[in-house]
Amino acid sequence: MSSPLFTTDTLDGQLHVSFHGRLDTANSAAVHDPLIALVNASDQPIVFDLSDVTFIASAFLRLCIMSAQKAGKENFRIAQATPAVRHVFGIAGLDRHLRMD
Amino acid sequence: MLLTLEANLAGLAQLQTDAAAFLKAAGASEQTCFNVLLALDEVAGNIVMHAGTPLAQPIIDVRLSHTADTITADIIDTGPPFDPTVPPAPAPSASDDPLSALSIGGRGLLLAHAVSQHMAYVREGNRNRLTIRFARQAAPDATPAT
């Protein structure tokens, strides 16, 4: 059985979604439906933890934008992205629109 | 390395696996691997998502090669004519653009351009051929000038 591409936890009243491995086009498609359902059902601030993510493609950026638009800018945060992953957000100009730490 | 892909998500996943193995064997730097895999995923993904018709899916061939200094990817598909080297629209520049106004997509080719050293396109008969060149030893977070 393969490892899950994301796991969830609630910490300090925030929904933490921890992603794992490579979030290329195929893997982003695989997480799309369960992730968006989770985001749509949540009324808590949402944190996407990318500390265990080694690769992202534009398909994952789409998921981040959709999630941020649902939660609102102040209630959505990208946490612990590696420099290479953060760089992709920068190329796309999203580091100016999404909270990242 | 020559790979013929199914024009679907499984084909994209196979491309990532096979290209990663090629790049490792070629001794490409970690950043080069990231750049090549990102550009291949975006370009091939664009073909999968947009080049098919209800009657036929395109055939995608990917050829990877290297020299001492460069990695070259040729992506050949049987979809309708499409030149990905035309610069995509830049990302919104104003940091105060409302989040709600951000488009969901449209960033794939922007990323592919940003991580590539050079792109060239030609229409050959009924096929598109895109050639992308990368530095073999790109430094971390290196975004080549295009």
gemmi code that builds the backbone of each chain (N, CA, C; Angstrom):
import gemmi

chains = {
    "A": [
        ("MET", (0.866, -1.191, 0.000), (0.000, 0.000, 0.000), (0.897, 1.234, 0.000)),
        ("SER", (0.607, 2.201, -0.884), (1.443, 3.382, -0.971), (1.128, 4.327, 0.174)),
        ("SER", (2.089, 5.206, 0.465), (1.910, 6.173, 1.536), (0.879, 7.209, 1.112)),
        ("PRO", (0.134, 7.761, 2.076), (-0.851, 8.784, 1.713), (-0.151, 10.055, 1.250)),
        ("LEU", (-0.801, 10.759, 0.344), (-0.221, 12.014, -0.149), (-0.497, 13.176, 0.789)),
        ("PHE", (-1.519, 13.008, 1.653), (-1.686, 14.010, 2.711), (-2.354, 13.385, 3.912)),
        ("THR", (-2.061, 13.960, 5.072), (-2.682, 13.562, 6.322), (-3.179, 14.834, 7.005)),
        ("THR", (-4.128, 14.671, 7.918), (-4.709, 15.858, 8.545), (-4.669, 15.747, 10.055)),
        ("ASP", (-4.680, 16.906, 10.691), (-4.700, 16.976, 12.136), (-5.292, 18.336, 12.506)),
        ("THR", (-5.824, 18.434, 13.699), (-6.295, 19.726, 14.187), (-5.415, 20.162, 15.339)),
        ("LEU", (-4.793, 21.333, 15.193), (-3.886, 21.854, 16.204), (-4.254, 23.303, 16.480)),
        ("ASP", (-4.472, 23.608, 17.746), (-4.768, 24.990, 18.147), (-5.908, 25.586, 17.335)),
        ("GLY", (-6.919, 24.791, 17.081), (-8.078, 25.295, 16.360), (-7.860, 25.487, 14.879)),
        ("GLN", (-6.746, 24.942, 14.344), (-6.461, 25.060, 12.913), (-6.422, 23.673, 12.289)),
        ("LEU", (-6.890, 23.602, 11.066), (-6.813, 22.351, 10.323), (-5.449, 22.283, 9.630)),
        ("HIS", (-4.624, 21.351, 10.079), (-3.303, 21.167, 9.468), (-3.378, 20.038, 8.444)),
        ("VAL", (-3.039, 20.347, 7.238), (-2.977, 19.348, 6.179), (-1.507, 19.174, 5.816)),
        ("SER", (-0.966, 18.036, 6.139), (0.453, 17.768, 5.879), (0.575, 16.924, 4.617)),
        ("PHE", (1.265, 17.463, 3.631), (1.440, 16.760, 2.358), (2.768, 16.013, 2.363)),
        ("HIS", (2.805, 14.972, 1.539), (3.984, 14.114, 1.547), (4.425, 13.782, 0.122)),
        ("GLY", (5.720, 13.909, -0.116), (6.290, 13.432, -1.371), (6.160, 14.401, -2.515)),
        ("ARG", (5.817, 13.862, -3.670), (5.788, 14.646, -4.905), (4.344, 15.019, -5.264)),
        ("LEU", (4.115, 16.310, -5.477), (2.781, 16.763, -5.872), (2.851, 17.245, -7.312)),
        ("ASP", (3.111, 16.298, -8.190), (3.125, 16.577, -9.628), (1.684, 16.566, -10.146)),
        ("THR", (1.526, 16.649, -11.453), (0.176, 16.733, -12.022), (-0.663, 15.511, -11.653)),
        ("ALA", (-0.083, 14.323, -11.781), (-0.848, 13.098, -11.515), (-1.235, 13.003, -10.041)),
        ("ASN", (-0.289, 13.265, -9.140), (-0.603, 13.163, -7.713), (-1.548, 14.274, -7.264)),
        ("SER", (-1.415, 15.443, -7.857), (-2.348, 16.529, -7.514), (-3.768, 16.175, -7.944)),
        ("ALA", (-3.895, 15.511, -9.077), (-5.219, 15.058, -9.514), (-5.782, 14.025, -8.542)),
        ("ALA", (-4.896, 13.190, -8.019), (-5.349, 12.139, -7.096), (-5.871, 12.720, -5.783)),
        ("VAL", (-5.307, 13.833, -5.329), (-5.748, 14.405, -4.050), (-6.852, 15.444, -4.228)),
        ("HIS", (-7.139, 15.825, -5.454), (-8.058, 16.938, -5.688), (-9.398, 16.764, -4.973)),
        ("ASP", (-10.091, 15.704, -5.242), (-11.453, 15.556, -4.705), (-11.487, 15.465, -3.178)),
        ("PRO", (-10.681, 14.576, -2.555), (-10.731, 14.519, -1.083), (-10.252, 15.809, -0.422)),
        ("LEU", (-9.268, 16.460, -1.030), (-8.747, 17.694, -0.429), (-9.779, 18.814, -0.507)),
        ("ILE", (-10.384, 18.995, -1.662), (-11.365, 20.079, -1.802), (-12.593, 19.802, -0.934)),
        ("ALA", (-12.965, 18.545, -0.814), (-14.085, 18.212, 0.083), (-13.737, 18.571, 1.522)),
        ("LEU", (-12.510, 18.283, 1.907), (-12.050, 18.607, 3.262), (-12.063, 20.119, 3.493)),
        ("VAL", (-11.538, 20.852, 2.540), (-11.469, 22.312, 2.663), (-12.873, 22.907, 2.707)),
        ("ASN", (-13.746, 22.410, 1.852), (-15.106, 22.949, 1.812), (-15.873, 22.663, 3.102)),
        ("ALA", (-15.525, 21.563, 3.760), (-16.243, 21.190, 4.987), (-15.681, 21.870, 6.218)),
        ("SER", (-14.529, 22.498, 6.094), (-13.859, 23.065, 7.269), (-14.323, 24.490, 7.544)),
        ("ASP", (-14.512, 24.796, 8.827), (-14.760, 26.182, 9.200), (-13.613, 26.715, 10.057)),
        ("GLN", (-12.471, 26.032, 9.994), (-11.289, 26.440, 10.755), (-10.253, 27.054, 9.816)),
        ("PRO", (-9.343, 27.848, 10.355), (-8.181, 28.248, 9.559), (-7.441, 27.006, 9.074)),
        ("ILE", (-6.862, 27.121, 7.901), (-6.233, 25.960, 7.263), (-4.746, 26.212, 7.051)),
        ("VAL", (-3.940, 25.219, 7.409), (-2.498, 25.285, 7.180), (-2.110, 24.121, 6.270)),
        ("PHE", (-1.453, 24.441, 5.161), (-0.860, 23.407, 4.308), (0.611, 23.291, 4.689)),
        ("ASP", (0.970, 22.184, 5.321), (2.352, 21.947, 5.739), (3.075, 21.214, 4.611)),
        ("LEU", (4.099, 21.872, 4.057), (4.812, 21.300, 2.903), (6.219, 20.848, 3.270)),
        ("SER", (6.462, 20.645, 4.564), (7.828, 20.302, 4.986), (8.295, 18.972, 4.416)),
        ("ASP", (7.361, 18.101, 4.068), (7.722, 16.778, 3.544), (7.451, 16.667, 2.038)),
        ("VAL", (7.342, 17.820, 1.396), (7.059, 17.838, -0.049), (8.345, 18.157, -0.815)),
        ("THR", (8.655, 17.337, -1.791), (9.906, 17.501, -2.541), (9.701, 18.112, -3.922)),
        ("PHE", (8.454, 18.186, -4.383), (8.210, 18.651, -5.756), (6.765, 19.097, -5.863)),
        ("ILE", (6.548, 20.222, -6.553), (5.168, 20.628, -6.868), (5.105, 21.078, -8.323)),
        ("ALA", (3.930, 20.952, -8.897), (3.660, 21.447, -10.243), (2.485, 22.423, -10.166)),
        ("SER", (2.138, 22.994, -11.295), (1.083, 24.011, -11.303), (-0.258, 23.447, -10.843)),
        ("ALA", (-0.448, 22.138, -11.022), (-1.707, 21.532, -10.573), (-1.865, 21.670, -9.061)),
        ("PHE", (-0.761, 21.600, -8.334), (-0.861, 21.793, -6.878), (-1.076, 23.268, -6.551)),
        ("LEU", (-0.480, 24.164, -7.329), (-0.742, 25.593, -7.107), (-2.233, 25.879, -7.248)),
        ("ARG", (-2.876, 25.223, -8.213), (-4.323, 25.409, -8.379), (-5.069, 25.019, -7.110)),
        ("LEU", (-4.652, 23.895, -6.503), (-5.315, 23.443, -5.276), (-5.120, 24.459, -4.149)),
        ("CYS", (-3.940, 25.053, -4.095), (-3.689, 26.064, -3.062), (-4.563, 27.289, -3.278)),
        ("ILE", (-4.683, 27.735, -4.521), (-5.504, 28.916, -4.803), (-6.963, 28.632, -4.468)),
        ("MET", (-7.453, 27.474, -4.901), (-8.843, 27.118, -4.614), (-9.082, 27.075, -3.101)),
        ("SER", (-8.146, 26.511, -2.369), (-8.297, 26.391, -0.916), (-8.240, 27.759, -0.252)),
        ("ALA", (-7.306, 28.593, -0.707), (-7.177, 29.933, -0.124), (-8.413, 30.774, -0.409)),
        ("GLN", (-8.963, 30.638, -1.606), (-10.157, 31.408, -1.949), (-11.347, 30.957, -1.109)),
        ("LYS", (-11.398, 29.669, -0.802), (-12.491, 29.174, 0.044), (-12.323, 29.652, 1.495)),
        ("ALA", (-11.110, 29.534, 2.012), (-10.888, 29.860, 3.429), (-10.760, 31.355, 3.666)),
        ("GLY", (-10.289, 32.092, 2.677), (-9.988, 33.518, 2.854), (-8.508, 33.694, 3.160)),
        ("LYS", (-7.942, 34.796, 2.706), (-6.497, 34.998, 2.813), (-6.004, 34.882, 4.247)),
        ("GLU", (-6.737, 35.426, 5.197), (-6.264, 35.414, 6.588), (-6.425, 34.052, 7.240)),
        ("ASN", (-7.142, 33.184, 6.613), (-7.391, 31.866, 7.208), (-6.725, 30.733, 6.432)),
        ("PHE", (-5.746, 31.086, 5.616), (-5.035, 30.049, 4.853), (-3.551, 30.378, 4.861)),
        ("ARG", (-2.737, 29.345, 5.134), (-1.303, 29.581, 5.248), (-0.543, 28.385, 4.685)),
        ("ILE", (0.550, 28.684, 3.987), (1.488, 27.656, 3.538), (2.637, 27.636, 4.535)),
        ("ALA", (2.951, 26.485, 5.082), (3.998, 26.402, 6.107), (5.114, 25.477, 5.666)),
        ("GLN", (6.326, 25.891, 5.988), (7.525, 25.056, 5.914), (7.816, 24.496, 4.519)),
        ("ALA", (7.574, 25.289, 3.514), (7.954, 24.862, 2.166), (9.473, 24.877, 2.042)),
        ("THR", (10.025, 23.903, 1.377), (11.464, 23.873, 1.132), (11.815, 25.000, 0.160)),
        ("PRO", (13.080, 25.374, 0.090), (13.445, 26.456, -0.852), (13.031, 26.152, -2.294)),
        ("ALA", (13.200, 24.922, -2.737), (12.853, 24.589, -4.128), (11.353, 24.721, -4.367)),
        ("VAL", (10.566, 24.276, -3.406), (9.109, 24.381, -3.538), (8.666, 25.835, -3.427)),
        ("ARG", (9.248, 26.549, -2.492), (8.918, 27.974, -2.338), (9.238, 28.746, -3.623)),
        ("HIS", (10.304, 28.335, -4.277), (10.719, 28.999, -5.518), (9.625, 28.880, -6.584)),
        ("VAL", (8.940, 27.761, -6.636), (7.872, 27.580, -7.625), (6.722, 28.550, -7.326)),
        ("PHE", (6.382, 28.697, -6.057), (5.358, 29.694, -5.701), (5.804, 31.082, -6.149)),
        ("GLY", (7.103, 31.347, -6.003), (7.631, 32.650, -6.395), (7.563, 32.876, -7.890)),
        ("ILE", (7.948, 31.881, -8.664), (7.890, 32.015, -10.128), (6.465, 32.351, -10.563)),
        ("ALA", (5.513, 31.682, -9.929), (4.105, 31.875, -10.304), (3.518, 33.159, -9.724)),
        ("GLY", (4.275, 33.853, -8.902), (3.791, 35.096, -8.303), (2.864, 34.882, -7.130)),
        ("LEU", (2.744, 33.654, -6.664), (1.772, 33.391, -5.599), (2.306, 33.718, -4.214)),
        ("ASP", (3.619, 33.869, -4.087), (4.155, 34.246, -2.768), (3.702, 35.642, -2.372)),
        ("ARG", (3.173, 36.406, -3.342), (2.652, 37.736, -3.026), (1.179, 37.694, -2.623)),
        ("HIS", (0.550, 36.587, -2.877), (-0.898, 36.498, -2.635), (-1.273, 35.554, -1.506)),
        ("LEU", (-0.385, 34.600, -1.214), (-0.670, 33.620, -0.166), (0.255, 33.853, 1.011)),
        ("ARG", (-0.260, 33.610, 2.194), (0.601, 33.708, 3.386), (1.521, 32.505, 3.400)),
        ("MET", (2.823, 32.777, 3.511), (3.807, 31.692, 3.535), (4.788, 31.940, 4.656)),
        ("ASP", (5.047, 30.900, 5.450), (6.080, 31.046, 6.489), (6.866, 29.762, 6.648)),
    ],
    "B": [
        ("MET", (17.180, 8.476, -24.001), (15.984, 7.759, -23.573), (14.816, 8.189, -24.444)),
        ("LEU", (14.060, 7.261, -24.938), (12.865, 7.562, -25.707), (11.676, 6.890, -25.040)),
        ("LEU", (10.644, 7.674, -24.799), (9.469, 7.163, -24.111), (8.230, 7.582, -24.874)),
        ("THR", (7.361, 6.637, -25.145), (6.067, 6.944, -25.738), (5.013, 6.868, -24.645)),
        ("LEU", (4.288, 7.977, -24.481), (3.351, 8.092, -23.366), (1.921, 7.863, -23.791)),
        ("GLU", (1.158, 7.284, -22.890), (-0.292, 7.388, -23.000), (-0.652, 8.821, -22.610)),
        ("ALA", (-1.578, 9.414, -23.335), (-1.962, 10.795, -23.052), (-2.992, 10.834, -21.934)),
        ("ASN", (-2.538, 10.470, -20.733), (-3.411, 10.491, -19.569), (-2.541, 10.637, -18.316)),
        ("LEU", (-3.182, 10.652, -17.153), (-2.433, 10.880, -15.920), (-1.436, 9.765, -15.648)),
        ("ALA", (-1.769, 8.542, -15.999), (-0.817, 7.443, -15.807), (0.421, 7.655, -16.675)),
        ("GLY", (0.223, 8.160, -17.866), (1.359, 8.456, -18.737), (2.245, 9.545, -18.156)),
        ("LEU", (1.614, 10.562, -17.567), (2.397, 11.632, -16.936), (3.211, 11.092, -15.765)),
        ("ALA", (2.599, 10.217, -14.980), (3.319, 9.626, -13.847), (4.493, 8.779, -14.333)),
        ("GLN", (4.283, 8.035, -15.401), (5.359, 7.220, -15.956), (6.498, 8.099, -16.468)),
        ("LEU", (6.138, 9.214, -17.079), (7.161, 10.140, -17.570), (8.015, 10.654, -16.418)),
        ("GLN", (7.382, 11.009, -15.309), (8.150, 11.488, -14.163), (9.117, 10.421, -13.643)),
        ("THR", (8.643, 9.204, -13.550), (9.494, 8.122, -13.036), (10.670, 7.859, -13.969)),
        ("ASP", (10.392, 7.734, -15.248), (11.451, 7.396, -16.203), (12.432, 8.544, -16.395)),
        ("ALA", (11.922, 9.768, -16.423), (12.808, 10.917, -16.588), (13.698, 11.086, -15.359)),
        ("ALA", (13.153, 10.849, -14.177), (13.969, 10.955, -12.960), (15.112, 9.947, -12.997)),
        ("ALA", (14.837, 8.752, -13.463), (15.892, 7.738, -13.563), (16.952, 8.158, -14.573)),
        ("PHE", (16.519, 8.708, -15.699), (17.477, 9.181, -16.703), (18.366, 10.282, -16.120)),
        ("LEU", (17.744, 11.233, -15.435), (18.501, 12.378, -14.915), (19.492, 11.942, -13.846)),
        ("LYS", (19.104, 10.980, -13.046), (20.018, 10.465, -12.018), (21.220, 9.809, -12.682)),
        ("ALA", (20.950, 9.000, -13.697), (22.040, 8.328, -14.409), (22.927, 9.327, -15.143)),
        ("ALA", (22.352, 10.457, -15.549), (23.124, 11.466, -16.282), (23.926, 12.362, -15.348)),
        ("GLY", (23.745, 12.200, -14.045), (24.499, 13.009, -13.100), (24.038, 14.448, -13.021)),
        ("ALA", (22.777, 14.694, -13.338), (22.239, 16.059, -13.272), (22.152, 16.504, -11.816)),
        ("SER", (22.305, 17.821, -11.608), (22.196, 18.346, -10.249), (20.753, 18.232, -9.761)),
        ("GLU", (20.604, 18.359, -8.450), (19.265, 18.257, -7.864), (18.332, 19.315, -8.447)),
        ("GLN", (18.859, 20.536, -8.613), (18.023, 21.611, -9.152), (17.678, 21.349, -10.616)),
        ("THR", (18.637, 20.804, -11.364), (18.341, 20.476, -12.765), (17.253, 19.415, -12.838)),
        ("CYS", (17.360, 18.407, -11.983), (16.302, 17.378, -11.957), (14.943, 18.025, -11.711)),
        ("PHE", (14.886, 18.920, -10.739), (13.629, 19.598, -10.415), (13.127, 20.365, -11.638)),
        ("ASN", (14.036, 21.116, -12.259), (13.635, 21.948, -13.405), (13.130, 21.105, -14.580)),
        ("VAL", (13.872, 20.040, -14.900), (13.492, 19.211, -16.046), (12.156, 18.513, -15.775)),
        ("LEU", (12.025, 17.953, -14.586), (10.786, 17.237, -14.271), (9.590, 18.190, -14.243)),
        ("LEU", (9.806, 19.407, -13.767), (8.711, 20.384, -13.750), (8.301, 20.761, -15.173)),
        ("ALA", (9.284, 21.056, -16.013), (8.947, 21.459, -17.388), (8.259, 20.314, -18.139)),
        ("LEU", (8.760, 19.087, -17.969), (8.135, 17.947, -18.653), (6.704, 17.743, -18.171)),
        ("ASP", (6.507, 17.853, -16.868), (5.164, 17.652, -16.314), (4.205, 18.705, -16.857)),
        ("GLU", (4.667, 19.941, -16.927), (3.784, 21.013, -17.384), (3.494, 20.912, -18.888)),
        ("VAL", (4.532, 20.664, -19.667), (4.333, 20.611, -21.123), (3.509, 19.382, -21.506)),
        ("ALA", (3.884, 18.231, -20.991), (3.130, 17.018, -21.322), (1.720, 17.087, -20.734)),
        ("GLY", (1.614, 17.660, -19.545), (0.293, 17.818, -18.946), (-0.601, 18.714, -19.777)),
        ("ASN", (-0.021, 19.742, -20.337), (-0.781, 20.635, -21.208), (-1.304, 19.895, -22.435)),
        ("ILE", (-0.477, 19.014, -22.978), (-0.912, 18.215, -24.138), (-2.042, 17.275, -23.730)),
        ("VAL", (-1.872, 16.627, -22.592), (-2.902, 15.684, -22.132), (-4.239, 16.400, -21.924)),
        ("MET", (-4.169, 17.600, -21.332), (-5.405, 18.296, -20.969), (-6.075, 18.985, -22.160)),
        ("HIS", (-5.272, 19.404, -23.146), (-5.830, 20.310, -24.161), (-5.748, 19.812, -25.597)),
        ("ALA", (-4.934, 18.799, -25.867), (-4.704, 18.443, -27.272), (-5.582, 17.293, -27.759)),
        ("GLY", (-6.328, 16.697, -26.874), (-7.157, 15.574, -27.285), (-8.469, 16.030, -27.910)),
        ("THR", (-9.099, 15.116, -28.604), (-10.439, 15.345, -29.146), (-11.308, 14.182, -28.696)),
        ("PRO", (-12.629, 14.326, -28.837), (-13.492, 13.200, -28.450), (-13.169, 11.919, -29.219)),
        ("LEU", (-12.555, 12.071, -30.386), (-12.296, 10.891, -31.214), (-10.880, 10.350, -31.084)),
        ("ALA", (-9.968, 11.176, -30.653), (-8.586, 10.706, -30.619), (-7.764, 11.435, -29.575)),
        ("GLN", (-6.953, 10.680, -28.872), (-5.989, 11.269, -27.960), (-4.645, 11.379, -28.679)),
        ("PRO", (-3.892, 12.420, -28.402), (-2.591, 12.538, -29.064), (-1.627, 11.454, -28.592)),
        ("ILE", (-0.667, 11.168, -29.414), (0.458, 10.320, -29.026), (1.594, 11.250, -28.641)),
        ("ILE", (2.235, 10.975, -27.528), (3.315, 11.834, -27.037), (4.601, 11.013, -26.956)),
        ("ASP", (5.628, 11.466, -27.650), (6.958, 10.880, -27.539), (7.863, 11.870, -26.833)),
        ("VAL", (8.649, 11.383, -25.896), (9.617, 12.233, -25.199), (10.998, 11.601, -25.351)),
        ("ARG", (11.924, 12.399, -25.847), (13.300, 11.938, -25.990), (14.192, 12.812, -25.108)),
        ("LEU", (14.971, 12.181, -24.236), (15.895, 12.903, -23.361), (17.317, 12.535, -23.736)),
        ("SER", (18.180, 13.547, -23.766), (19.587, 13.305, -24.062), (20.416, 14.302, -23.264)),
        ("HIS", (21.718, 14.054, -23.187), (22.570, 15.004, -22.467), (23.950, 15.089, -23.082)),
        ("THR", (24.569, 16.234, -22.848), (25.985, 16.425, -23.144), (26.662, 16.726, -21.817)),
        ("ALA", (27.910, 17.145, -21.872), (28.612, 17.479, -20.632), (27.954, 18.659, -19.924)),
        ("ASP", (27.312, 19.546, -20.701), (26.802, 20.789, -20.115), (25.285, 20.912, -20.120)),
        ("THR", (24.624, 20.150, -20.918), (23.188, 20.380, -21.079), (22.374, 19.082, -21.013)),
        ("ILE", (21.125, 19.254, -20.653), (20.099, 18.212, -20.782), (19.117, 18.726, -21.836)),
        ("THR", (18.758, 17.879, -22.775), (17.812, 18.287, -23.814), (16.613, 17.348, -23.808)),
        ("ALA", (15.435, 17.955, -23.878), (14.193, 17.182, -23.951), (13.466, 17.540, -25.244)),
        ("ASP", (13.134, 16.547, -26.035), (12.277, 16.742, -27.202), (10.921, 16.128, -26.878)),
        ("ILE", (9.883, 16.952, -26.971), (8.523, 16.465, -26.716), (7.767, 16.578, -28.041)),
        ("ILE", (7.333, 15.437, -28.554), (6.692, 15.387, -29.868), (5.282, 14.839, -29.679)),
        ("ASP", (4.288, 15.553, -30.218), (2.920, 15.078, -30.054), (2.141, 15.244, -31.343)),
        ("THR", (1.067, 14.495, -31.442), (0.244, 14.496, -32.652), (-1.009, 15.358, -32.500)),
        ("GLY", (-0.994, 16.237, -31.514), (-2.134, 17.130, -31.322), (-2.177, 18.229, -32.363)),
        ("PRO", (-3.186, 19.080, -32.285), (-3.283, 20.204, -33.221), (-2.100, 21.149, -33.028)),
        ("PRO", (-1.792, 21.968, -34.052), (-0.652, 22.876, -33.930), (-0.759, 23.753, -32.683)),
        ("PHE", (0.323, 23.769, -31.915), (0.373, 24.613, -30.721), (1.830, 24.922, -30.416)),
        ("ASP", (2.133, 26.216, -30.329), (3.507, 26.655, -30.065), (3.630, 27.102, -28.616)),
        ("PRO", (4.224, 26.280, -27.761), (4.336, 26.655, -26.338), (5.430, 27.676, -26.085)),
        ("THR", (6.223, 28.018, -27.122), (7.301, 28.985, -26.887), (6.801, 30.414, -26.882)),
        ("VAL", (5.570, 30.626, -27.322), (4.991, 31.965, -27.218), (4.867, 32.291, -25.731)),
        ("PRO", (5.495, 33.366, -25.304), (5.520, 33.644, -23.863), (4.122, 33.721, -23.276)),
        ("PRO", (3.888, 33.016, -22.181), (2.585, 33.118, -21.531), (2.443, 34.473, -20.857)),
        ("ALA", (1.217, 34.814, -20.579), (0.975, 36.086, -19.891), (1.666, 36.061, -18.540)),
        ("PRO", (2.269, 37.184, -18.150), (2.954, 37.201, -16.855), (1.962, 37.075, -15.710)),
        ("ALA", (2.492, 36.619, -14.580), (1.649, 36.531, -13.395), (1.252, 37.932, -12.963)),
        ("PRO", (0.102, 38.063, -12.306), (-0.308, 39.387, -11.831), (0.801, 40.016, -11.004)),
        ("SER", (1.041, 41.302, -11.216), (2.189, 41.928, -10.574), (1.837, 42.650, -9.277)),
        ("ALA", (0.613, 43.034, -9.138), (0.259, 43.807, -7.947), (-0.015, 42.873, -6.775)),
        ("SER", (0.710, 43.098, -5.700), (0.562, 42.203, -4.555), (-0.762, 42.399, -3.850)),
        ("ASP", (-1.454, 43.502, -4.146), (-2.733, 43.725, -3.486), (-3.913, 43.283, -4.358)),
        ("ASP", (-3.622, 42.558, -5.450), (-4.725, 41.986, -6.216), (-5.560, 41.117, -5.283)),
        ("PRO", (-6.864, 41.283, -5.291), (-7.672, 40.457, -4.395), (-7.468, 38.974, -4.700)),
        ("LEU", (-7.340, 38.220, -3.638), (-7.157, 36.781, -3.800), (-8.304, 36.178, -4.594)),
        ("SER", (-9.495, 36.706, -4.369), (-10.655, 36.145, -5.051), (-10.598, 36.338, -6.556)),
        ("ALA", (-9.789, 37.317, -7.000), (-9.703, 37.600, -8.433), (-8.615, 36.785, -9.124)),
        ("LEU", (-7.831, 36.046, -8.344), (-6.759, 35.250, -8.952), (-7.343, 34.129, -9.799)),
        ("SER", (-6.791, 33.965, -10.983), (-7.235, 32.832, -11.792), (-6.716, 31.544, -11.172)),
        ("ILE", (-7.499, 30.487, -11.329), (-7.119, 29.209, -10.731), (-5.941, 28.603, -11.483)),
        ("GLY", (-5.968, 28.691, -12.793), (-4.943, 27.999, -13.585), (-4.173, 28.948, -14.469)),
        ("GLY", (-3.552, 28.363, -15.498), (-2.832, 29.166, -16.474), (-1.384, 29.435, -16.137)),
        ("ARG", (-0.828, 28.680, -15.177), (0.549, 28.945, -14.779), (1.530, 27.862, -15.230)),
        ("GLY", (1.033, 26.806, -15.837), (1.899, 25.682, -16.177), (3.006, 26.048, -17.146)),
        ("LEU", (2.648, 26.665, -18.263), (3.679, 27.022, -19.246), (4.561, 28.149, -18.731)),
        ("LEU", (4.011, 29.003, -17.872), (4.838, 30.031, -17.238), (5.965, 29.364, -16.440)),
        ("LEU", (5.641, 28.335, -15.697), (6.663, 27.618, -14.926), (7.659, 26.941, -15.856)),
        ("ALA", (7.146, 26.299, -16.906), (8.040, 25.604, -17.837), (9.028, 26.576, -18.465)),
        ("HIS", (8.549, 27.741, -18.849), (9.448, 28.760, -19.419), (10.496, 29.176, -18.395)),
        ("ALA", (10.055, 29.372, -17.167), (10.953, 29.934, -16.153), (12.107, 28.999, -15.817)),
        ("VAL", (11.879, 27.707, -15.878), (12.936, 26.769, -15.468), (13.747, 26.257, -16.655)),
        ("SER", (13.412, 26.686, -17.858), (14.115, 26.224, -19.058), (15.162, 27.238, -19.482)),
        ("GLN", (16.243, 26.728, -20.070), (17.268, 27.625, -20.592), (16.903, 28.105, -21.995)),
        ("HIS", (16.283, 27.231, -22.772), (15.941, 27.571, -24.155), (14.802, 26.659, -24.612)),
        ("MET", (13.879, 27.248, -25.393), (12.788, 26.461, -25.985), (12.722, 26.746, -27.473)),
        ("ALA", (12.474, 25.710, -28.261), (12.283, 25.900, -29.706), (11.142, 25.002, -30.156)),
        ("TYR", (10.322, 25.538, -31.045), (9.143, 24.792, -31.527), (9.157, 24.726, -33.039)),
        ("VAL", (8.750, 23.571, -33.572), (8.545, 23.447, -35.010), (7.372, 22.488, -35.245)),
        ("ARG", (6.588, 22.779, -36.269), (5.520, 21.868, -36.697), (6.094, 20.999, -37.798)),
        ("GLU", (6.082, 19.685, -37.577), (6.631, 18.729, -38.543), (5.501, 17.830, -39.019)),
        ("GLY", (4.995, 18.091, -40.228), (3.881, 17.282, -40.720), (2.687, 17.451, -39.804)),
        ("ASN", (2.213, 16.368, -39.228), (1.066, 16.446, -38.326), (1.490, 16.407, -36.861)),
        ("ARG", (2.739, 16.765, -36.600), (3.227, 16.679, -35.226), (3.845, 17.998, -34.764)),
        ("ASN", (3.696, 18.262, -33.460), (4.408, 19.362, -32.812), (5.707, 18.815, -32.242)),
        ("ARG", (6.792, 19.546, -32.419), (8.051, 19.179, -31.771), (8.534, 20.372, -30.948)),
        ("LEU", (8.616, 20.159, -29.652), (9.150, 21.175, -28.749), (10.478, 20.667, -28.207)),
        ("THR", (11.517, 21.461, -28.361), (12.827, 21.116, -27.824), (13.151, 22.078, -26.689)),
        ("ILE", (13.484, 21.518, -25.534), (13.804, 22.331, -24.357), (15.205, 21.965, -23.888)),
        ("ARG", (16.000, 22.982, -23.619), (17.353, 22.750, -23.138), (17.493, 23.278, -21.713)),
        ("PHE", (18.262, 22.543, -20.927), (18.508, 22.910, -19.528), (20.014, 22.826, -19.256)),
        ("ALA", (20.472, 23.636, -18.317), (21.841, 23.458, -17.826), (21.897, 22.145, -17.052)),
        ("ARG", (22.964, 21.370, -17.255), (23.039, 20.074, -16.583), (23.312, 20.218, -15.090)),
        ("GLN", (23.965, 21.302, -14.715), (24.326, 21.488, -13.307), (23.780, 22.812, -12.806)),
        ("ALA", (22.464, 22.986, -12.886), (21.856, 24.225, -12.400), (22.055, 24.341, -10.898)),
        ("ALA", (22.340, 25.573, -10.449), (22.499, 25.820, -9.019), (21.126, 25.848, -8.361)),
        ("PRO", (21.068, 25.646, -7.031), (19.770, 25.677, -6.343), (18.996, 26.944, -6.643)),
        ("ASP", (17.711, 26.757, -6.883), (16.779, 27.859, -7.165), (17.175, 28.656, -8.396)),
        ("ALA", (17.938, 28.038, -9.293), (18.357, 28.771, -10.486), (17.204, 28.859, -11.465)),
        ("THR", (16.832, 30.077, -11.800), (15.826, 30.299, -12.829), (16.534, 30.902, -14.019)),
        ("PRO", (16.763, 30.115, -15.085), (17.538, 30.620, -16.209), (16.877, 31.830, -16.848)),
        ("ALA", (17.717, 32.712, -17.341), (17.187, 33.824, -18.130), (16.678, 33.277, -19.443)),
        ("THR", (15.505, 33.696, -19.855), (14.923, 33.188, -21.099), (14.842, 34.296, -22.115)),
    ],
}
model = gemmi.Model(1)
for chain_id, residues in chains.items():
    chain = gemmi.Chain(chain_id)
    for i, (resn, *xyz) in enumerate(residues, 1):
        res = gemmi.Residue()
        res.name, res.seqid = resn, gemmi.SeqId(i, " ")
        for name, pos in zip(("N", "CA", "C"), xyz):
            atom = gemmi.Atom()
            atom.name, atom.element = name, gemmi.Element(name[0])
            atom.pos, atom.b_iso = gemmi.Position(*pos), 0.0
            res.add_atom(atom)
        chain.add_residue(res)
    model.add_chain(chain)
structure = gemmi.Structure()
structure.add_model(model)
structure.setup_entities()
